[in-house]
Amino acid sequence: MDLQTIDDEVIGYRKPFLQEAQLMYDLMDNYNRFIRPSAIYDEPVNVVLTLSLAQIIDMDEVNQLLTTSVWMTQKWKDASFVWNPEDYEGITETRIPSSMMWIPDIVLFNNAADSFDGGVMKTNAIVQHDGTVTWMTPAIFKSACKLDPLYFPFDIQNCTLRFGSWTYDGLQLNLTTAGTEADTGAYASGGEWELLGMPAQGYINYYPCCEEPFPDVRFYIVLQRMSLFYMFNLVTPCLIISSLVLMGFYLPADAGEKITLCITLLLALTVFLLLVAETMPPTSDVVPLIGQYFASTILLVGFSTTLTVVVLAIHHRGDATKAPSWLRTLMFRVIGPMLCIRSPLLGRTEDDKKSRDMNGGNNVAHAQSGVVNPVYEGDDGDCKIEDGDLPPKVDNGAIILEDNFNIPEKHANTLIERYIEQIAKNIEFVADREREKGTSDDVAVEWKEIAKIFDRFLMLIFTLLTVFLTIIFFLLAGYHKSV
């Protein structure tokens, strides 16, 4: 192979590249990138916009901002970029930097980034010989997205990406989309949101300022939150705290920690409610479902704390007053058996207590005087000592018996009977005191039994309310998911 042959092969290999350079020179000669590329001025430039969603980068729920990574494709025809492939060694397409040609001024209307270019990368555009221009560019959009936190954390959000021309109306630039769905084949799923779909639709808008139509294209990103994280970190602790509230009713009143337990649980629920509030947008339109559940649970805990105070007041009422008969009947004969609680005071009736009080009340007057000496009591009994039988000496009211002093025999039996009678009165006095003490103890025990039954009844009521609230919470969440 000689040198001439090698030069011919090199020239033949480089010839298409030389033709592409010539093509580029011919296309860009006298080209003005500031003029709308329409062959006829009255005809609009038809631009087809498509999106391919790559990733959901961030969902800022507090500021209601959605950050997405997309691949944006725009197609239109430029009358200045038409050539015959036969004139350029069969070249049918070429790449031209987007900064050197006319491109549509398509912007994201609900853009929330610092600059309005939306993070669009200025890549090369693919130009075909019939004038079709395809501009594919990656972009990171930060858009405003109005969230509906009502069913948080089981919510479904619909965020819109609205694209349109900033300066051209519909008579100059007709913006449409290809198909009714964006491309999600390259979507990289995250750990918080599940993509349900991304439909697309074109709209024609009319504004009071102008008669011309203004088209735009809207892509709807439908996202469903993955609720496992929130179920494990928010809902489950709330259920556990609610069950501990029920255990507070089961805790004996003598333990002395019922109020402390209720207040501690109330503070814990308040902390969890603040955590929920920090993740939600500060809106007054709706209250999140989980916030309603936490608020309802806090109300139940607060109400249970109040009722616990009432139970403790009943338990420590003591023997101040007896329980009314209707209250004893309600607690011992209605609520107690319903809760399978049989009180030891159930068989005791009011008639039994009245008969016991009557038996012990006949000698109360005698008992009040205490123990007395029957000999010197000074009553009008038959035991009297005659003048001749009186002791000879009296010292400060005390009788001094001499050795020769004897009680007459006729009075001996009477004195013995008086002693026996008074001893019986003294014994009955002591028995009455013990009976009164037993009655006071019975009254205190009765109030404690009433407090115990009332406490168990409240535990049943709050159990039913807690289960009801939990079922309603999950039913609403499941209904929202099914819809």
C-alpha positions as CSV (number, residue, x, y, z in Angstrom):
1,M,0.0,0.0,0.0
2,D,1.6,3.3,-1.1
3,L,1.3,6.7,0.5
4,Q,-1.3,7.9,-2.0
5,T,-3.7,5.0,-1.1
6,I,-3.3,5.8,2.6
7,D,-4.1,9.5,2.0
8,D,-7.3,8.6,0.0
9,E,-8.5,6.3,2.8
10,V,-7.9,9.0,5.5
11,I,-9.7,11.6,3.4
12,G,-12.6,9.1,2.7
13,Y,-12.9,8.4,6.4
14,R,-12.9,12.1,7.3
15,K,-15.2,13.2,4.5
16,P,-18.5,12.7,6.5
17,F,-17.1,14.8,9.3
18,L,-16.1,17.5,6.9
19,Q,-19.6,17.3,5.4
20,E,-21.1,17.7,8.9
21,A,-19.0,20.7,9.5
22,Q,-20.1,22.1,6.2
23,L,-23.7,21.3,7.2
24,M,-23.3,23.1,10.5
25,Y,-21.8,26.1,8.7
26,D,-24.7,26.2,6.2
27,L,-27.4,25.8,8.8
28,M,-26.0,28.5,11.1
29,D,-25.1,30.9,8.3
30,N,-27.5,33.9,8.6
31,Y,-29.4,32.1,11.3
32,N,-31.1,34.3,13.9
33,R,-31.9,32.5,17.2
34,F,-34.2,35.3,18.3
35,I,-36.8,34.9,15.5
36,R,-39.6,32.4,15.9
37,P,-38.8,29.6,13.4
38,S,-42.1,29.5,11.5
39,A,-42.2,29.2,7.6
40,I,-45.3,31.3,7.6
41,Y,-45.6,34.1,10.1
42,D,-49.3,33.6,10.8
43,E,-48.9,29.9,11.6
44,P,-47.9,28.9,15.2
45,V,-45.0,26.8,16.1
46,N,-46.3,23.5,17.3
47,V,-44.3,22.4,20.4
48,V,-44.9,18.9,21.9
49,L,-43.8,18.6,25.5
50,T,-43.3,15.3,27.3
51,L,-41.9,14.5,30.7
52,S,-40.2,11.4,32.2
53,L,-40.2,11.3,36.0
54,A,-36.9,10.1,37.4
55,Q,-37.2,10.6,41.1
56,I,-39.1,12.4,43.9
57,I,-36.3,14.1,45.7
58,D,-38.1,15.8,48.5
59,M,-41.6,16.6,49.8
60,D,-41.4,19.6,52.1
61,E,-44.7,19.3,53.9
62,V,-44.2,22.2,56.2
63,N,-43.6,24.7,53.3
64,Q,-45.6,22.6,50.8
65,L,-42.9,22.3,48.2
66,L,-42.2,19.3,45.9
67,T,-38.7,18.7,44.5
68,T,-38.6,16.3,41.5
69,S,-36.0,15.1,39.0
70,V,-37.4,14.8,35.5
71,W,-36.2,14.4,31.9
72,M,-38.0,17.0,29.7
73,T,-38.4,16.5,26.0
74,Q,-39.6,19.3,23.6
75,K,-40.2,18.8,19.9
76,W,-40.9,21.4,17.2
77,K,-40.1,22.2,13.6
78,D,-37.6,24.9,12.6
79,A,-37.9,25.9,9.0
80,S,-34.3,27.1,8.9
81,F,-33.0,23.6,9.7
82,V,-34.1,21.8,6.5
83,W,-31.5,20.2,4.2
84,N,-31.2,17.5,1.6
85,P,-29.2,14.5,3.0
86,E,-27.8,13.7,-0.4
87,D,-26.0,17.0,-0.4
88,Y,-24.1,16.1,2.7
89,E,-23.1,12.4,2.3
90,G,-26.4,11.1,3.6
91,I,-26.3,13.0,6.9
92,T,-29.9,13.0,8.3
93,E,-29.4,14.6,11.7
94,T,-26.9,16.7,13.7
95,R,-26.5,18.1,17.1
96,I,-26.6,21.8,17.8
97,P,-26.0,23.5,21.1
98,S,-29.3,24.9,22.5
99,S,-27.7,28.2,23.2
100,M,-27.1,28.7,19.5
101,M,-30.7,28.2,18.3
102,W,-34.2,29.3,19.0
103,I,-35.9,27.3,21.8
104,P,-39.4,27.7,23.2
105,D,-39.6,29.8,26.4
106,I,-41.4,27.1,28.3
107,V,-41.3,27.6,32.0
108,L,-42.8,26.0,35.1
109,F,-45.6,28.3,36.2
110,N,-45.8,27.1,39.8
111,N,-42.0,27.2,40.2
112,A,-40.8,27.8,43.7
113,A,-37.0,27.8,43.1
114,D,-34.7,30.7,43.4
115,S,-34.4,31.1,39.6
116,F,-37.1,30.6,36.9
117,D,-35.0,28.4,34.7
118,G,-36.0,25.6,37.0
119,G,-32.6,23.9,37.0
120,V,-32.9,23.0,33.3
121,M,-29.6,22.0,31.8
122,K,-28.6,23.6,28.5
123,T,-27.9,20.5,26.4
124,N,-27.5,20.0,22.7
125,A,-30.6,19.7,20.5
126,I,-31.0,16.9,17.9
127,V,-31.9,18.4,14.5
128,Q,-33.2,16.2,11.7
129,H,-33.1,17.0,8.0
130,D,-36.8,17.8,7.8
131,G,-36.4,20.5,10.4
132,T,-37.6,18.5,13.4
133,V,-35.8,19.7,16.5
134,T,-35.8,17.4,19.6
135,W,-34.4,19.0,22.8
136,M,-34.0,16.5,25.7
137,T,-32.7,18.0,28.9
138,P,-32.6,16.8,32.5
139,A,-34.1,19.2,35.1
140,I,-34.7,19.5,38.8
141,F,-38.0,21.3,39.5
142,K,-39.0,22.7,42.8
143,S,-42.7,23.4,42.6
144,A,-45.4,24.6,44.9
145,C,-47.8,21.8,45.9
146,K,-50.9,22.4,48.0
147,L,-51.2,19.4,50.4
148,D,-54.3,18.0,51.9
149,P,-53.1,16.6,55.3
150,L,-56.6,15.4,56.4
151,Y,-55.8,11.7,56.2
152,F,-52.2,11.9,57.3
153,P,-50.4,9.4,57.5
154,F,-52.7,7.6,55.1
155,D,-53.0,10.5,52.7
156,I,-52.8,10.6,48.9
157,Q,-51.4,13.9,47.4
158,N,-51.8,15.3,43.9
159,C,-49.1,17.7,42.9
160,T,-49.3,19.6,39.6
161,L,-46.5,20.7,37.3
162,R,-47.9,23.4,35.0
163,F,-45.8,24.3,31.9
164,G,-46.5,27.1,29.4
165,S,-44.9,29.7,27.3
166,W,-44.0,32.9,29.1
167,T,-44.3,35.3,26.2
168,Y,-46.0,33.6,23.3
169,D,-49.8,33.2,23.0
170,G,-51.5,30.2,21.4
171,L,-51.5,31.9,18.0
172,Q,-47.7,32.0,18.0
173,L,-46.8,28.9,19.9
174,N,-49.2,26.0,20.3
175,L,-48.1,23.8,23.3
176,T,-49.4,20.3,23.5
177,T,-48.4,17.0,25.0
178,A,-48.0,13.5,23.5
179,G,-50.4,11.0,25.1
180,T,-52.3,11.2,28.4
181,E,-49.6,9.9,30.7
182,A,-46.1,10.9,31.5
183,D,-43.3,8.3,31.2
184,T,-42.6,6.7,34.6
185,G,-40.5,3.7,33.3
186,A,-37.3,5.1,34.7
187,Y,-38.8,6.2,38.0
188,A,-36.7,5.4,41.1
189,S,-39.0,4.7,44.0
190,G,-38.2,6.2,47.4
191,G,-39.0,5.0,50.9
192,E,-41.8,7.5,51.8
193,W,-43.9,8.0,48.7
194,E,-45.4,5.5,46.3
195,L,-46.1,6.8,42.8
196,L,-49.7,6.0,41.7
197,G,-49.6,7.7,38.3
198,M,-48.7,10.8,36.4
199,P,-51.4,11.8,34.0
200,A,-51.0,14.7,31.6
201,Q,-53.5,17.0,30.0
202,G,-53.4,20.2,27.9
203,Y,-55.5,23.2,28.6
204,I,-56.5,26.4,26.7
205,N,-56.7,29.5,29.0
206,Y,-58.3,32.9,28.3
207,Y,-57.4,35.9,30.4
208,P,-59.4,39.2,30.8
209,C,-56.4,41.2,29.4
210,C,-56.2,39.4,26.1
211,E,-58.3,37.8,23.4
212,E,-55.7,35.3,22.4
213,P,-55.7,31.8,23.8
214,F,-52.8,30.7,26.1
215,P,-52.2,27.0,26.1
216,D,-50.5,25.1,28.9
217,V,-49.7,21.5,29.8
218,R,-50.2,20.1,33.2
219,F,-48.7,16.9,34.7
220,Y,-50.4,15.5,37.8
221,I,-48.1,13.6,40.1
222,V,-50.3,11.3,42.3
223,L,-48.4,10.1,45.4
224,Q,-49.5,7.9,48.2
225,R,-47.6,8.0,51.5
226,M,-46.1,4.8,52.9
227,S,-47.5,4.8,56.4
228,L,-45.4,2.1,58.0
229,F,-43.0,4.6,59.5
230,Y,-45.7,6.7,61.1
231,M,-47.6,3.6,62.3
232,F,-44.6,2.4,64.1
233,N,-43.4,5.7,65.5
234,L,-46.7,7.6,66.2
235,V,-49.8,5.4,66.1
236,T,-48.4,2.4,68.0
237,P,-47.1,4.5,71.0
238,C,-50.5,6.2,71.1
239,L,-52.2,2.8,71.4
240,I,-49.8,1.7,74.1
241,I,-50.4,4.9,76.1
242,S,-54.2,4.5,75.7
243,S,-53.9,1.0,77.2
244,L,-51.9,2.3,80.1
245,V,-54.6,4.8,80.8
246,L,-56.9,1.8,81.3
247,M,-54.4,0.2,83.7
248,G,-54.6,3.4,85.7
249,F,-58.2,2.6,86.5
250,Y,-57.2,-0.9,87.6
251,L,-54.5,0.5,89.9
252,P,-55.7,0.3,93.6
253,A,-56.6,3.7,95.1
254,D,-54.4,2.9,98.1
255,A,-51.3,2.7,95.9
256,G,-51.2,6.5,95.8
257,E,-49.9,6.8,92.2
258,K,-53.2,6.9,90.1
259,I,-53.0,10.7,89.6
260,T,-49.3,10.6,88.8
261,L,-49.8,7.9,86.2
262,C,-52.6,9.8,84.5
263,I,-50.7,13.1,84.4
264,T,-47.6,11.4,83.0
265,L,-49.6,9.7,80.2
266,L,-51.2,13.1,79.4
267,L,-47.8,14.7,79.0
268,A,-46.6,11.9,76.8
269,L,-49.6,12.2,74.5
270,T,-49.0,16.0,74.3
271,V,-45.4,15.4,73.2
272,F,-46.5,13.0,70.5
273,L,-49.1,15.6,69.3
274,L,-46.4,18.2,69.0
275,L,-44.3,15.8,66.9
276,V,-47.3,15.4,64.5
277,A,-47.7,19.1,64.3
278,E,-44.1,19.6,63.4
279,T,-44.5,17.4,60.3
280,M,-47.7,19.1,59.1
281,P,-48.1,22.4,57.2
282,P,-49.4,25.2,59.4
283,T,-52.9,25.3,57.9
284,S,-56.2,25.9,59.6
285,D,-58.3,24.4,56.7
286,V,-58.3,20.8,58.1
287,V,-57.0,18.9,61.1
288,P,-55.1,15.7,60.2
289,L,-56.8,12.5,61.1
290,I,-54.0,11.4,63.4
291,G,-54.2,14.8,65.1
292,Q,-57.9,14.2,65.7
293,Y,-57.1,10.8,67.1
294,F,-54.4,12.2,69.4
295,A,-56.6,15.0,70.5
296,S,-59.5,12.6,71.3
297,T,-57.1,10.4,73.3
298,I,-55.8,13.4,75.2
299,L,-59.4,14.4,76.0
300,L,-60.1,10.9,77.3
301,V,-57.0,10.9,79.4
302,G,-57.8,14.3,80.8
303,F,-61.3,13.2,81.6
304,S,-60.0,10.0,83.2
305,T,-57.7,12.1,85.4
306,T,-60.7,14.1,86.6
307,L,-62.7,11.0,87.3
308,T,-59.7,9.5,89.1
309,V,-59.8,12.4,91.5
310,V,-63.5,11.7,92.1
311,V,-62.8,8.0,92.7
312,L,-60.1,8.9,95.2
313,A,-62.4,11.3,97.0
314,I,-65.0,8.5,97.3
315,H,-62.4,6.0,98.5
316,H,-61.1,8.3,101.3
317,R,-64.5,9.6,102.4
318,G,-64.3,7.5,105.6
319,D,-67.1,7.4,108.1
320,A,-68.3,10.9,107.7
321,T,-71.7,10.0,106.3
322,K,-73.4,6.8,105.2
323,A,-73.9,6.0,101.5
324,P,-77.4,6.7,100.3
325,S,-79.6,3.7,99.8
326,W,-80.0,4.3,96.1
327,L,-76.2,4.5,95.6
328,R,-75.8,1.2,97.5
329,T,-78.4,-0.4,95.4
330,L,-76.9,0.9,92.1
331,M,-73.4,-0.1,93.0
332,F,-73.9,-3.4,94.8
333,R,-76.9,-4.8,93.0
334,V,-76.7,-3.3,89.4
335,I,-73.2,-2.3,88.4
336,G,-71.3,-4.7,90.6
337,P,-72.9,-7.9,89.3
338,M,-72.7,-6.6,85.8
339,L,-68.9,-6.3,86.2
340,C,-68.7,-9.7,88.1
341,I,-67.7,-8.0,91.3
342,R,-69.4,-9.3,94.4
343,S,-69.0,-7.1,97.4
344,P,-68.9,-8.5,100.9
345,L,-71.4,-5.9,101.9
346,L,-73.9,-7.1,99.3
347,G,-76.0,-9.2,101.8
348,R,-76.2,-6.4,104.3
349,T,-79.5,-4.5,104.0
350,E,-80.6,-1.3,105.6
351,D,-83.1,-3.2,107.8
352,D,-80.2,-5.2,109.3
353,K,-78.3,-2.1,110.1
354,K,-81.4,-0.4,111.6
355,S,-82.2,-3.4,113.9
356,R,-78.6,-3.5,115.0
357,D,-78.7,0.2,115.8
358,M,-82.0,-0.2,117.7
359,N,-80.6,-3.0,119.8
360,G,-77.6,-1.0,120.8
361,G,-79.3,2.3,121.2
362,N,-81.5,1.6,124.3
363,N,-78.7,2.0,126.8
364,V,-76.9,4.9,125.2
365,A,-78.1,7.3,127.9
366,H,-76.7,5.0,130.6
367,A,-73.5,4.6,128.7
368,Q,-72.9,8.3,128.5
369,S,-72.6,8.6,132.3
370,G,-69.7,6.1,132.4
371,V,-69.1,3.5,135.1
372,V,-70.7,4.4,138.5
373,N,-70.6,3.1,142.1
374,P,-74.0,1.6,142.9
375,V,-73.6,2.1,146.7
376,Y,-73.1,5.9,146.6
377,E,-75.0,6.6,143.4
378,G,-77.6,8.5,145.5
379,D,-80.7,7.1,143.7
380,D,-84.0,6.3,145.1
381,G,-83.4,2.6,145.4
382,D,-84.4,0.4,148.3
383,C,-80.9,0.2,149.6
384,K,-80.8,2.8,152.4
385,I,-78.8,2.8,155.6
386,E,-80.6,3.9,158.7
387,D,-79.3,6.5,161.0
388,G,-78.2,4.1,163.7
389,D,-76.2,2.1,161.2
390,L,-74.2,5.1,159.7
391,P,-70.5,5.0,160.1
392,P,-69.2,7.1,163.0
393,K,-66.6,9.1,160.9
394,V,-66.7,11.0,157.7
395,D,-63.5,12.6,156.3
396,N,-63.9,15.0,153.4
397,G,-67.0,13.2,152.2
398,A,-65.3,9.8,152.4
399,I,-66.8,7.3,154.9
400,I,-64.4,5.7,157.3
401,L,-65.6,2.3,158.3
402,E,-64.6,1.1,161.8
403,D,-64.0,-2.4,162.7
404,N,-67.3,-2.8,164.4
405,F,-69.3,-1.4,161.4
406,N,-71.5,-4.0,159.6
407,I,-74.1,-3.6,156.9
408,P,-77.4,-4.9,158.0
409,E,-78.3,-8.3,156.6
410,K,-81.6,-7.1,155.2
411,H,-79.7,-4.9,152.7
412,A,-77.0,-7.4,151.6
413,N,-79.0,-9.0,148.9
414,T,-80.2,-5.7,147.5
415,L,-76.6,-4.4,147.3
416,I,-75.4,-7.5,145.4
417,E,-78.2,-7.1,142.9
418,R,-77.3,-3.5,142.4
419,Y,-73.7,-4.4,141.8
420,I,-74.6,-7.0,139.3
421,E,-77.0,-4.7,137.5
422,Q,-74.4,-1.9,137.3
423,I,-71.7,-4.3,136.1
424,A,-74.1,-5.4,133.3
425,K,-74.6,-1.7,132.4
426,N,-70.8,-1.2,132.3
427,I,-70.3,-4.2,130.0
428,E,-73.1,-2.9,127.7
429,F,-71.4,0.5,127.6
430,V,-68.2,-1.1,126.4
431,A,-70.1,-3.2,123.9
432,D,-71.9,-0.1,122.6
433,R,-68.6,1.7,122.1
434,E,-67.2,-1.3,120.2
435,R,-70.4,-1.5,118.2
436,E,-70.2,2.2,117.2
437,K,-66.5,1.7,116.2
438,G,-67.5,-1.3,114.1
439,T,-70.3,0.7,112.5
440,S,-67.8,3.5,111.5
441,D,-65.5,0.9,110.1
442,D,-68.3,-0.6,108.0
443,V,-69.2,2.8,106.6
444,A,-65.6,3.4,105.6
445,V,-65.4,0.0,104.0
446,E,-68.6,0.6,102.2
447,W,-67.3,3.8,100.6
448,K,-64.2,2.0,99.5
449,E,-66.2,-0.8,97.9
450,I,-68.3,1.9,96.1
451,A,-65.1,3.5,94.8
452,K,-63.7,0.2,93.7
453,I,-66.9,-0.7,91.7
454,F,-67.0,2.8,90.2
455,D,-63.4,2.6,89.2
456,R,-63.9,-0.7,87.4
457,F,-67.0,0.7,85.7
458,L,-65.0,3.7,84.4
459,M,-62.3,1.3,83.1
460,L,-65.0,-0.5,81.1
461,I,-66.4,2.7,79.7
462,F,-63.0,4.0,78.7
463,T,-62.0,0.7,77.2
464,L,-65.0,0.8,74.9
465,L,-64.3,4.5,74.0
466,T,-60.7,3.7,73.2
467,V,-61.6,0.7,71.0
468,F,-64.3,2.8,69.3
469,L,-61.9,5.6,68.5
470,T,-59.2,3.3,67.2
471,I,-61.7,1.4,65.0
472,I,-63.1,4.7,63.5
473,F,-59.5,5.9,62.9
474,F,-58.5,2.8,60.9
475,L,-61.9,2.6,59.1
476,L,-61.5,6.2,57.9
477,A,-57.9,5.5,56.8
478,G,-59.0,2.4,54.9
479,Y,-61.9,4.1,53.3
480,H,-59.7,6.9,52.0
481,K,-57.2,4.3,50.6
482,S,-60.0,2.5,48.8
483,V,-61.4,5.7,47.3
